[in-house]
């Protein structure tokens, strides 16, 4: 019997638009190891979201000259990894879609850049991604059944966007109760225990 099958890495919460997926502690996938994924859409047909805690080696200015320097870009997932996506908490940006109250997906990029130039503190209200995480029909449900993910709905936007990315997975896991708090301190490689 595999160790993963003996661990009760389940909580009974189903994914939904605005929920967060936390990867199980021993997931060896290079795209999703110890990842925190914010779900922007979940339906019977498809699901997609963005990994919040995997920083890329490029900055936004490397991708577009009009962007100010020193704006990090995250790796949102393995799908369409040559395309730029973004989340933000700035209301009123044209063509943006509200994911959760106060959290928006997409919108007019030039308008977002203008808000950074007008007030550099607005950068704290947005996150840019190369690629996204996507699941086809039934795929995410199967991965949850296999205990690769738990879905959560108890994480604030402040926790998701203000926690240092190196500790985000551990912090989010610790909010899920005592059993999951224990998972948060497991080493990545069980042999290191």
N, CA and C atoms as a LAMMPS dump frame, in Angstrom:
ITEM: TIMESTEP
0
ITEM: NUMBER OF ATOMS
579
ITEM: BOX BOUNDS ff ff ff
-5.0000000000000000e+02 5.0000000000000000e+02
-5.0000000000000000e+02 5.0000000000000000e+02
-5.0000000000000000e+02 5.0000000000000000e+02
ITEM: ATOMS id mol type element x y z
1 1 1 N 0.843 -1.183 0
2 1 2 C 0 0 0
3 1 3 C 0.885 1.243 0
4 2 1 N 0.563 2.192 -0.843
5 2 2 C 1.331 3.434 -0.92
6 2 3 C 0.997 4.341 0.251
7 3 1 N 1.996 5.097 0.684
8 3 2 C 1.802 6.029 1.791
9 3 3 C 0.639 6.973 1.506
10 4 1 N 0.545 7.469 0.264
11 4 2 C -0.504 8.422 -0.102
12 4 3 C -1.9 7.849 0.149
13 5 1 N -2.058 6.538 -0.05
14 5 2 C -3.361 5.911 0.148
15 5 3 C -3.716 5.769 1.622
16 6 1 N -2.727 5.846 2.495
17 6 2 C -2.993 5.709 3.925
18 6 3 C -3.245 7.06 4.597
19 7 1 N -2.978 8.151 3.891
20 7 2 C -3.17 9.489 4.452
21 7 3 C -4.545 10.01 4.063
22 8 1 N -5.288 10.495 5.027
23 8 2 C -6.633 11 4.754
24 8 3 C -6.558 12.461 4.319
25 9 1 N -6.08 12.681 3.094
26 9 2 C -5.927 14.029 2.561
27 9 3 C -7.216 14.424 1.833
28 10 1 N -8.298 14.508 2.589
29 10 2 C -9.597 14.872 2.022
30 10 3 C -10.323 15.744 3.042
31 11 1 N -11.197 16.628 2.53
32 11 2 C -11.993 17.443 3.445
33 11 3 C -13.456 17.549 3.024
34 12 1 N -13.82 16.986 1.877
35 12 2 C -15.215 16.981 1.444
36 12 3 C -15.692 18.264 0.782
37 13 1 N -14.841 19.277 0.641
38 13 2 C -15.233 20.528 -0.016
39 13 3 C -14.973 20.395 -1.51
40 14 1 N -15.991 20.669 -2.302
41 14 2 C -15.857 20.57 -3.75
42 14 3 C -15.303 21.868 -4.326
43 15 1 N -14.533 21.775 -5.41
44 15 2 C -14.027 23.005 -6.044
45 15 3 C -15.164 23.846 -6.602
46 16 1 N -14.946 25.144 -6.636
47 16 2 C -15.917 26.081 -7.202
48 16 3 C -15.163 27.329 -7.646
49 17 1 N -15.822 28.166 -8.386
50 17 2 C -15.228 29.439 -8.783
51 17 3 C -14.866 30.212 -7.518
52 18 1 N -13.605 30.597 -7.387
53 18 2 C -13.151 31.326 -6.218
54 18 3 C -12.571 30.456 -5.111
55 19 1 N -12.722 29.145 -5.215
56 19 2 C -12.112 28.277 -4.207
57 19 3 C -10.61 28.155 -4.482
58 20 1 N -9.9 27.554 -3.557
59 20 2 C -8.456 27.393 -3.675
60 20 3 C -8.133 25.908 -3.566
61 21 1 N -7.263 25.444 -4.458
62 21 2 C -6.779 24.071 -4.392
63 21 3 C -5.396 24.07 -3.753
64 22 1 N -5.191 23.148 -2.824
65 22 2 C -3.891 22.96 -2.196
66 22 3 C -3.403 21.571 -2.572
67 23 1 N -2.2 21.488 -3.125
68 23 2 C -1.675 20.191 -3.534
69 23 3 C -1.26 19.383 -2.32
70 24 1 N -1.359 18.054 -2.469
71 24 2 C -0.95 17.184 -1.364
72 24 3 C 0.564 17.294 -1.171
73 25 1 N 1.054 17.023 0.046
74 25 2 C 2.439 17.347 0.371
75 25 3 C 3.516 16.602 -0.416
76 26 1 N 3.183 15.446 -0.989
77 26 2 C 4.204 14.658 -1.673
78 26 3 C 4.061 14.692 -3.19
79 27 1 N 3.206 15.548 -3.713
80 27 2 C 3.01 15.63 -5.157
81 27 3 C 4.333 15.989 -5.823
82 28 1 N 4.779 15.148 -6.743
83 28 2 C 6.088 15.323 -7.377
84 28 3 C 6.009 16.014 -8.732
85 29 1 N 4.857 16.513 -9.122
86 29 2 C 4.69 17.186 -10.402
87 29 3 C 5.423 18.525 -10.372
88 30 1 N 6.304 18.801 -11.351
89 30 2 C 7.07 20.057 -11.32
90 30 3 C 6.195 21.309 -11.439
91 31 1 N 5.005 21.184 -11.998
92 31 2 C 4.117 22.34 -12.135
93 31 3 C 3.306 22.603 -10.868
94 32 1 N 3.081 21.557 -10.081
95 32 2 C 2.134 21.69 -8.971
96 32 3 C 2.676 21.295 -7.603
97 33 1 N 3.956 21.022 -7.481
98 33 2 C 4.511 20.657 -6.182
99 33 3 C 4.283 21.779 -5.179
100 34 1 N 3.641 21.452 -4.077
101 34 2 C 3.339 22.395 -2.993
102 34 3 C 2.704 23.687 -3.536
103 35 1 N 1.722 23.514 -4.391
104 35 2 C 1.119 24.683 -5.035
105 35 3 C -0.21 25.087 -4.406
106 36 1 N -0.511 26.368 -4.582
107 36 2 C -1.765 26.988 -4.157
108 36 3 C -2.395 27.536 -5.431
109 37 1 N -3.54 26.974 -5.818
110 37 2 C -4.178 27.344 -7.083
111 37 3 C -5.512 28.022 -6.811
112 38 1 N -5.646 29.255 -7.259
113 38 2 C -6.91 29.974 -7.147
114 38 3 C -7.763 29.626 -8.356
115 39 1 N -8.959 29.085 -8.12
116 39 2 C -9.849 28.659 -9.2
117 39 3 C -10.655 29.854 -9.728
118 40 1 N -10.52 30.122 -11.025
119 40 2 C -11.254 31.214 -11.654
120 40 3 C -12.541 30.717 -12.31
121 41 1 N -12.595 29.425 -12.59
122 41 2 C -13.784 28.82 -13.199
123 41 3 C -13.803 27.35 -12.838
124 42 1 N -14.988 26.844 -12.534
125 42 2 C -15.154 25.405 -12.334
126 42 3 C -16.558 25.037 -12.78
127 43 1 N -16.619 24.139 -13.747
128 43 2 C -17.911 23.66 -14.24
129 43 3 C -17.758 22.201 -14.628
130 44 1 N -18.854 21.586 -15.052
131 44 2 C -18.788 20.2 -15.509
132 44 3 C -17.9 20.066 -16.734
133 45 1 N -17.84 21.115 -17.543
134 45 2 C -17.082 21.053 -18.8
135 45 3 C -15.591 21.291 -18.609
136 46 1 N -15.234 22.229 -17.751
137 46 2 C -13.815 22.561 -17.589
138 46 3 C -13.569 23.326 -16.301
139 47 1 N -12.308 23.393 -15.935
140 47 2 C -11.887 24.151 -14.759
141 47 3 C -10.554 24.816 -15.074
142 48 1 N -10.378 26.039 -14.562
143 48 2 C -9.066 26.674 -14.704
144 48 3 C -8.799 27.626 -13.552
145 49 1 N -7.506 27.834 -13.317
146 49 2 C -7.082 28.743 -12.265
147 49 3 C -5.603 29.04 -12.418
148 50 1 N -5.028 29.678 -11.4
149 50 2 C -3.634 30.104 -11.45
150 50 3 C -2.888 29.68 -10.196
151 51 1 N -1.68 29.156 -10.381
152 51 2 C -0.802 28.842 -9.259
153 51 3 C -0.299 30.172 -8.709
154 52 1 N -0.535 30.417 -7.437
155 52 2 C -0.192 31.707 -6.825
156 52 3 C 1.226 31.776 -6.268
157 53 1 N 1.887 30.634 -6.131
158 53 2 C 3.154 30.656 -5.401
159 53 3 C 4.35 30.114 -6.183
160 54 1 N 4.285 30.136 -7.511
161 54 2 C 5.46 29.738 -8.305
162 54 3 C 5.926 30.933 -9.135
163 55 1 N 6.994 31.537 -8.706
164 55 2 C 7.545 32.725 -9.347
165 55 3 C 8.363 32.331 -10.576
166 56 1 N 8.199 33.067 -11.664
167 56 2 C 8.993 32.804 -12.874
168 56 3 C 10.306 33.587 -12.799
169 57 1 N 11.168 33.35 -13.776
170 57 2 C 12.455 34.046 -13.84
171 57 3 C 12.348 35.377 -14.569
172 58 1 N 11.197 35.672 -15.168
173 58 2 C 11.039 36.915 -15.933
174 58 3 C 10.214 37.929 -15.158
175 59 1 N 10.35 39.174 -15.557
176 59 2 C 9.517 40.241 -15.016
177 59 3 C 8.625 40.779 -16.127
178 60 1 N 7.603 41.516 -15.738
179 60 2 C 6.64 42.013 -16.717
180 60 3 C 7.318 42.881 -17.773
181 61 1 N 8.307 43.66 -17.37
182 61 2 C 9.018 44.529 -18.318
183 61 3 C 9.74 43.718 -19.403
184 62 1 N 10.146 42.483 -19.068
185 62 2 C 10.775 41.608 -20.061
186 62 3 C 9.786 41.2 -21.151
187 63 1 N 8.505 41.215 -20.818
188 63 2 C 7.464 40.778 -21.753
189 63 3 C 6.833 41.929 -22.52
190 64 1 N 6.843 43.11 -21.906
191 64 2 C 6.247 44.284 -22.558
192 64 3 C 6.96 45.546 -22.11
193 65 1 N 7.456 46.281 -23.075
194 65 2 C 8.27 47.479 -22.799
195 65 3 C 7.55 48.551 -21.999
196 66 1 N 6.22 48.638 -22.144
197 66 2 C 5.491 49.716 -21.467
198 66 3 C 5.349 49.489 -19.971
199 67 1 N 5.638 48.269 -19.512
200 67 2 C 5.474 47.966 -18.087
201 67 3 C 6.632 48.532 -17.281
202 68 1 N 6.34 49.039 -16.088
203 68 2 C 7.417 49.469 -15.2
204 68 3 C 8.309 48.282 -14.828
205 69 1 N 9.516 48.578 -14.393
206 69 2 C 10.443 47.508 -13.994
207 69 3 C 10.073 46.957 -12.623
208 70 1 N 10.634 45.809 -12.324
209 70 2 C 10.497 45.147 -11.022
210 70 3 C 9.086 44.662 -10.715
211 71 1 N 8.337 44.255 -11.738
212 71 2 C 7.024 43.642 -11.519
213 71 3 C 7.184 42.149 -11.771
214 72 1 N 7.03 41.329 -10.727
215 72 2 C 7.226 39.892 -10.908
216 72 3 C 6.122 39.259 -11.749
217 73 1 N 6.47 38.143 -12.382
218 73 2 C 5.506 37.35 -13.139
219 73 3 C 5.568 35.931 -12.575
220 74 1 N 4.41 35.356 -12.33
221 74 2 C 4.313 34.019 -11.768
222 74 3 C 4.032 33.001 -12.866
223 75 1 N 4.309 31.744 -12.573
224 75 2 C 3.978 30.657 -13.489
225 75 3 C 2.597 30.156 -13.079
226 76 1 N 1.589 30.517 -13.861
227 76 2 C 0.207 30.189 -13.513
228 76 3 C -0.154 28.743 -13.73
229 77 1 N 0.639 28.048 -14.525
230 77 2 C 0.384 26.633 -14.815
231 77 3 C 0.956 26.263 -16.158
232 78 1 N 0.813 25.003 -16.54
233 78 2 C 1.459 24.512 -17.764
234 78 3 C 0.696 24.768 -19.06
235 79 1 N -0.519 25.294 -18.985
236 79 2 C -1.329 25.514 -20.185
237 79 3 C -1.118 26.944 -20.695
238 80 1 N -0.935 27.09 -22
239 80 2 C -0.751 28.413 -22.632
240 80 3 C 0.34 29.206 -21.927
241 81 1 N 1.473 28.561 -21.676
242 81 2 C 2.521 29.214 -20.891
243 81 3 C 3.297 30.285 -21.646
244 82 1 N 2.868 30.619 -22.85
245 82 2 C 3.444 31.757 -23.563
246 82 3 C 2.458 32.929 -23.615
247 83 1 N 1.394 32.832 -22.823
248 83 2 C 0.385 33.897 -22.766
249 83 3 C 0.358 34.525 -21.378
250 84 1 N 0.069 35.818 -21.332
251 84 2 C 0.032 36.569 -20.082
252 84 3 C -1.406 36.67 -19.573
253 85 1 N -1.57 36.432 -18.27
254 85 2 C -2.866 36.541 -17.601
255 85 3 C -2.648 37.344 -16.325
256 86 1 N -3.732 37.831 -15.722
257 86 2 C -3.567 38.601 -14.495
258 86 3 C -4.83 38.607 -13.656
259 87 1 N -4.606 38.698 -12.357
260 87 2 C -5.646 38.869 -11.343
261 87 3 C -5.376 40.186 -10.639
262 88 1 N -6.435 40.83 -10.164
263 88 2 C -6.237 42.099 -9.449
264 88 3 C -7.423 42.395 -8.541
265 89 1 N -7.227 43.355 -7.658
266 89 2 C -8.287 43.773 -6.733
267 89 3 C -8.647 45.242 -6.957
268 90 1 N -8.516 45.681 -8.204
269 90 2 C -8.831 47.077 -8.546
270 90 3 C -10.185 47.115 -9.252
271 91 1 N -11.219 47.625 -8.594
272 91 2 C -12.541 47.656 -9.221
273 91 3 C -12.588 48.662 -10.372
274 92 1 N -13.475 48.414 -11.303
275 92 2 C -13.715 49.37 -12.382
276 92 3 C -12.812 49.233 -13.591
277 93 1 N -11.916 48.238 -13.629
278 93 2 C -11.065 48.033 -14.809
279 93 3 C -11.93 47.428 -15.905
280 94 1 N -11.941 48.084 -17.051
281 94 2 C -12.792 47.658 -18.156
282 94 3 C -12.498 46.217 -18.567
283 95 1 N -13.571 45.46 -18.822
284 95 2 C -13.536 44.074 -19.308
285 95 3 C -13.003 43.061 -18.304
286 96 1 N -12.889 43.426 -17.035
287 96 2 C -12.456 42.437 -16.046
288 96 3 C -13.673 41.663 -15.536
289 97 1 N -13.421 40.443 -15.072
290 97 2 C -14.485 39.572 -14.561
291 97 3 C -14.267 39.346 -13.078
292 98 1 N -15.324 39.516 -12.29
293 98 2 C -15.196 39.325 -10.844
294 98 3 C -15.248 37.832 -10.512
295 99 1 N -14.221 37.352 -9.838
296 99 2 C -14.115 35.95 -9.434
297 99 3 C -14.716 35.76 -8.047
298 100 1 N -14.349 36.615 -7.151
299 100 2 C -14.843 36.694 -5.778
300 100 3 C -15.134 38.158 -5.511
301 101 1 N -15.915 38.479 -4.494
302 101 2 C -16.11 39.893 -4.193
303 101 3 C -14.759 40.605 -4.001
304 102 1 N -14.471 41.541 -4.887
305 102 2 C -13.239 42.315 -4.803
306 102 3 C -12.047 41.729 -5.52
307 103 1 N -12.19 40.561 -6.153
308 103 2 C -11.092 39.951 -6.907
309 103 3 C -11.522 39.782 -8.364
310 104 1 N -10.679 40.275 -9.27
311 104 2 C -11.031 40.304 -10.69
312 104 3 C -9.987 39.585 -11.536
313 105 1 N -10.468 39.051 -12.654
314 105 2 C -9.624 38.366 -13.629
315 105 3 C -9.621 39.176 -14.925
316 106 1 N -8.427 39.423 -15.467
317 106 2 C -8.315 40.087 -16.768
318 106 3 C -8.705 41.546 -16.729
319 107 1 N -9.082 42.04 -17.899
320 107 2 C -9.434 43.446 -18.048
321 107 3 C -8.428 44.163 -18.93
322 108 1 N -8.61 45.438 -19.063
323 108 2 C -7.769 46.268 -19.923
324 108 3 C -6.368 46.403 -19.306
325 109 1 N -5.372 45.775 -19.934
326 109 2 C -4.011 45.764 -19.397
327 109 3 C -3.399 47.161 -19.354
328 110 1 N -3.624 47.954 -20.383
329 110 2 C -3.076 49.317 -20.402
330 110 3 C -3.621 50.123 -19.219
331 111 1 N -4.887 49.915 -18.907
332 111 2 C -5.503 50.616 -17.776
333 111 3 C -4.862 50.17 -16.453
334 112 1 N -4.573 48.875 -16.325
335 112 2 C -3.897 48.381 -15.117
336 112 3 C -2.504 48.989 -14.976
337 113 1 N -1.761 49.028 -16.079
338 113 2 C -0.416 49.607 -16.056
339 113 3 C -0.497 51.078 -15.647
340 114 1 N -1.491 51.801 -16.15
341 114 2 C -1.678 53.209 -15.782
342 114 3 C -1.908 53.363 -14.286
343 115 1 N -2.643 52.411 -13.664
344 115 2 C -2.894 52.519 -12.222
345 115 3 C -1.601 52.327 -11.431
346 116 1 N -0.679 51.498 -11.948
347 116 2 C 0.624 51.319 -11.282
348 116 3 C 1.451 52.6 -11.407
349 117 1 N 1.441 53.18 -12.597
350 117 2 C 2.21 54.413 -12.813
351 117 3 C 1.665 55.56 -11.977
352 118 1 N 0.342 55.62 -11.799
353 118 2 C -0.267 56.678 -10.994
354 118 3 C -0.005 56.473 -9.506
355 119 1 N 0.04 55.206 -9.085
356 119 2 C 0.255 54.89 -7.677
357 119 3 C 0.953 53.533 -7.59
358 120 1 N 2.277 53.52 -7.412
359 120 2 C 3.03 52.257 -7.383
360 120 3 C 2.534 51.249 -6.347
361 121 1 N 1.841 51.71 -5.308
362 121 2 C 1.317 50.767 -4.311
363 121 3 C 0.223 49.869 -4.901
364 122 1 N -0.345 50.265 -6.05
365 122 2 C -1.354 49.426 -6.706
366 122 3 C -0.778 48.099 -7.187
367 123 1 N 0.525 48.03 -7.323
368 123 2 C 1.16 46.776 -7.732
369 123 3 C 0.844 45.657 -6.746
370 124 1 N 0.681 46 -5.472
371 124 2 C 0.34 45.01 -4.452
372 124 3 C -1.062 44.447 -4.666
373 125 1 N -1.846 45.093 -5.523
374 125 2 C -3.226 44.67 -5.767
375 125 3 C -3.374 43.826 -7.02
376 126 1 N -2.258 43.4 -7.613
377 126 2 C -2.347 42.604 -8.842
378 126 3 C -1.258 41.557 -8.892
379 127 1 N -1.526 40.53 -9.675
380 127 2 C -0.541 39.469 -9.889
381 127 3 C -0.631 39.026 -11.343
382 128 1 N 0.552 38.91 -11.972
383 128 2 C 0.648 38.546 -13.389
384 128 3 C 1.166 37.11 -13.517
385 129 1 N 0.674 36.405 -14.542
386 129 2 C 0.998 34.993 -14.729
387 129 3 C 1.323 34.689 -16.183
388 130 1 N 2.279 33.804 -16.375
389 130 2 C 2.477 33.159 -17.667
390 130 3 C 1.818 31.793 -17.553
391 131 1 N 0.853 31.535 -18.419
392 131 2 C 0.154 30.26 -18.403
393 131 3 C -0.901 30.17 -17.324
394 132 1 N -1.65 29.08 -17.382
395 132 2 C -2.682 28.814 -16.382
396 132 3 C -2.768 27.312 -16.135
397 133 1 N -3.509 26.953 -15.12
398 133 2 C -3.746 25.555 -14.774
399 133 3 C -5.134 25.19 -15.266
400 134 1 N -5.234 24.151 -16.065
401 134 2 C -6.526 23.775 -16.629
402 134 3 C -6.789 22.285 -16.511
403 135 1 N -8.061 21.951 -16.357
404 135 2 C -8.494 20.564 -16.257
405 135 3 C -9.668 20.348 -17.206
406 136 1 N -9.664 19.24 -17.919
407 136 2 C -10.778 18.901 -18.793
408 136 3 C -11.895 18.256 -17.972
409 137 1 N -12.984 17.951 -18.635
410 137 2 C -14.165 17.391 -17.971
411 137 3 C -13.798 16.158 -17.142
412 138 1 N -14.119 16.213 -15.862
413 138 2 C -13.913 15.086 -14.968
414 138 3 C -12.49 14.924 -14.443
415 139 1 N -11.526 15.62 -15.018
416 139 2 C -10.124 15.437 -14.641
417 139 3 C -9.852 15.899 -13.208
418 140 1 N -10.335 17.081 -12.847
419 140 2 C -10.077 17.585 -11.492
420 140 3 C -10.784 16.728 -10.448
421 141 1 N -12.013 16.302 -10.735
422 141 2 C -12.733 15.437 -9.796
423 141 3 C -11.948 14.151 -9.552
424 142 1 N -11.357 13.605 -10.594
425 142 2 C -10.555 12.39 -10.461
426 142 3 C -9.299 12.649 -9.628
427 143 1 N -8.649 13.779 -9.861
428 143 2 C -7.438 14.103 -9.099
429 143 3 C -7.749 14.322 -7.619
430 144 1 N -8.913 14.896 -7.321
431 144 2 C -9.316 15.066 -5.918
432 144 3 C -9.624 13.7 -5.306
433 145 1 N -10.282 12.839 -6.066
434 145 2 C -10.561 11.476 -5.603
435 145 3 C -9.259 10.723 -5.317
436 146 1 N -8.237 10.987 -6.12
437 146 2 C -6.923 10.359 -5.93
438 146 3 C -6.111 11.047 -4.829
439 147 1 N -6.691 12.051 -4.206
440 147 2 C -6.084 12.781 -3.089
441 147 3 C -4.873 13.609 -3.496
442 148 1 N -4.891 14.13 -4.714
443 148 2 C -3.817 15.023 -5.147
444 148 3 C -4.065 16.456 -4.687
445 149 1 N -5.325 16.797 -4.422
446 149 2 C -5.722 18.156 -4.051
447 149 3 C -6.765 18.118 -2.948
448 150 1 N -6.807 19.196 -2.164
449 150 2 C -8.007 19.501 -1.387
450 150 3 C -8.473 20.87 -1.848
451 151 1 N -9.768 21.051 -1.812
452 151 2 C -10.37 22.333 -2.164
453 151 3 C -10.713 23.059 -0.875
454 152 1 N -10.448 24.359 -0.834
455 152 2 C -10.711 25.144 0.365
456 152 3 C -11.476 26.415 0.011
457 153 1 N -12.21 26.901 0.98
458 153 2 C -12.951 28.15 0.784
459 153 3 C -12.76 29.097 1.968
460 154 1 N -11.793 28.803 2.834
461 154 2 C -11.635 29.595 4.062
462 154 3 C -10.401 30.489 4.074
463 155 1 N -9.879 30.803 2.885
464 155 2 C -8.674 31.636 2.821
465 155 3 C -9.026 33.035 2.328
466 156 1 N -8.587 34.036 3.044
467 156 2 C -8.88 35.422 2.662
468 156 3 C -7.973 35.862 1.518
469 157 1 N -8.41 36.886 0.8
470 157 2 C -7.564 37.463 -0.243
471 157 3 C -6.27 38 0.357
472 158 1 N -6.348 38.542 1.564
473 158 2 C -5.149 39.059 2.226
474 158 3 C -4.137 37.932 2.449
475 159 1 N -4.622 36.772 2.907
476 159 2 C -3.727 35.623 3.099
477 159 3 C -3.112 35.211 1.766
478 160 1 N -3.928 35.102 0.731
479 160 2 C -3.463 34.618 -0.57
480 160 3 C -2.461 35.558 -1.235
481 161 1 N -2.652 36.866 -1.067
482 161 2 C -1.818 37.817 -1.798
483 161 3 C -0.771 38.533 -0.942
484 162 1 N -0.861 38.414 0.378
485 162 2 C 0.117 39.102 1.239
486 162 3 C 1.115 38.161 1.892
487 163 1 N 0.8 36.878 1.969
488 163 2 C 1.724 35.914 2.565
489 163 3 C 2.923 35.735 1.632
490 164 1 N 4.14 35.718 2.158
491 164 2 C 5.302 35.468 1.293
492 164 3 C 5.123 34.163 0.511
493 165 1 N 5.474 34.187 -0.769
494 165 2 C 5.187 33.026 -1.612
495 165 3 C 5.923 31.772 -1.149
496 166 1 N 7.07 31.919 -0.513
497 166 2 C 7.819 30.743 -0.056
498 166 3 C 7.084 29.994 1.051
499 167 1 N 6.206 30.679 1.778
500 167 2 C 5.474 30.033 2.87
501 167 3 C 3.973 29.948 2.613
502 168 1 N 3.525 30.331 1.42
503 168 2 C 2.084 30.384 1.161
504 168 3 C 1.424 29.017 1.288
505 169 1 N 1.989 27.978 0.684
506 169 2 C 1.37 26.648 0.754
507 169 3 C 1.252 26.203 2.213
508 170 1 N 2.332 26.344 2.959
509 170 2 C 2.345 25.926 4.368
510 170 3 C 1.321 26.718 5.182
511 171 1 N 1.26 28.026 4.963
512 171 2 C 0.307 28.868 5.684
513 171 3 C -1.127 28.465 5.364
514 172 1 N -1.42 28.294 4.072
515 172 2 C -2.779 27.91 3.665
516 172 3 C -3.157 26.551 4.233
517 173 1 N -2.22 25.622 4.218
518 173 2 C -2.477 24.282 4.751
519 173 3 C -2.778 24.349 6.24
520 174 1 N -2.076 25.216 6.966
521 174 2 C -2.264 25.3 8.419
522 174 3 C -3.651 25.841 8.79
523 175 1 N -4.316 26.549 7.869
524 175 2 C -5.673 27.054 8.115
525 175 3 C -6.736 25.963 7.976
526 176 1 N -6.352 24.757 7.531
527 176 2 C -7.337 23.73 7.214
528 176 3 C -7.626 22.772 8.358
529 177 1 N -7.128 23.056 9.528
530 177 2 C -7.385 22.198 10.682
531 177 3 C -6.134 21.445 11.089
532 178 1 N -6.217 20.805 12.236
533 178 2 C -5.041 20.178 12.845
534 178 3 C -4.392 19.133 11.945
535 179 1 N -5.201 18.275 11.324
536 179 2 C -4.649 17.232 10.459
537 179 3 C -3.838 17.834 9.313
538 180 1 N -4.385 18.883 8.682
539 180 2 C -3.708 19.507 7.554
540 180 3 C -2.527 20.356 8.015
541 181 1 N -2.611 20.883 9.223
542 181 2 C -1.477 21.619 9.786
543 181 3 C -0.28 20.69 9.909
544 182 1 N -0.535 19.435 10.269
545 182 2 C 0.531 18.435 10.344
546 182 3 C 1.14 18.209 8.968
547 183 1 N 0.303 18.128 7.918
548 183 2 C 0.808 17.971 6.559
549 183 3 C 1.734 19.125 6.179
550 184 1 N 1.441 20.308 6.694
551 184 2 C 2.209 21.492 6.286
552 184 3 C 3.666 21.434 6.729
553 185 1 N 3.971 20.611 7.719
554 185 2 C 5.356 20.527 8.184
555 185 3 C 6.072 19.282 7.655
556 186 1 N 5.396 18.461 6.87
557 186 2 C 6.061 17.299 6.265
558 186 3 C 7.163 17.776 5.331
559 187 1 N 8.302 17.098 5.305
560 187 2 C 9.332 17.452 4.316
561 187 3 C 8.858 17.06 2.921
562 188 1 N 9.391 17.711 1.889
563 188 2 C 9.008 17.377 0.515
564 188 3 C 9.332 15.926 0.187
565 189 1 N 10.445 15.447 0.678
566 189 2 C 10.849 14.072 0.465
567 189 3 C 10.705 13.348 1.79
568 190 1 N 9.828 12.35 1.84
569 190 2 C 9.55 11.646 3.09
570 190 3 C 10.813 11.024 3.669
571 191 1 N 11.804 10.711 2.835
572 191 2 C 13.061 10.127 3.307
573 191 3 C 13.861 11.134 4.143
574 192 1 N 13.557 12.425 4.002
575 192 2 C 14.253 13.463 4.778
576 192 3 C 13.741 13.585 6.209
577 193 1 N 12.677 12.852 6.517
578 193 2 C 12.054 12.939 7.839
579 193 3 C 12.913 12.317 8.904
